[in-house]
């Protein structure tokens, strides 16, 4: 639960970065709000485990993933309608895979995040090809991949070492959100220039 305060620290540093570099504050406020919401939800779930707090923990991360996917896809497609269509079919594939292949829902849902890593890796390659390496998502995706690894390891380490490794997952998720937000803000500035 303590490591969830990392989300608030990440939100603070993201705010400072936005102010220092005069980035889009409206877009920044959305990103910061999602980071804070995830921190509050995760803190609630890890402090008091009931269904509402589980939803508070899970929904904000799905919102952030959906927002990031939409924003990054729109930067490539340059079309609101096409982006919605792509987002809809991607969500449909995600739902079909994990709803109808129960064997994938193991390791506390870790495979769902592996799906996200692969999806954003494809997006990253397309973005780098179009806009250059300055907009690469390799760093946040690497952090998320390591986070998934520590999330899985926790299932086996926790019975032997009670502190486990789940707290490392939290720290790496914060870092992933922070660096992904920076890429989104950079692309937001670039889109403003292009428009």
Secondary structure, DSSP 4 states (H G I P E B T S, - for coil): -GGGHHHHHHHHHHHHHHHHHT--HHHHHHHHHHHHHHHHHHHHHHHS-SHHHHHHHHHHHHHHHHHHHHHHHHHHH--HHHHHHHHHHHHHHHHHHHHH-GGG--GGGHHHHHHHHHHHHHHHHHHHHHH-GGG--HHHHHHHHHHHHHHHHHHHHTTTSTT-SHHHHHHHHHHHHHHHHHHHHHHHHHHHHH-
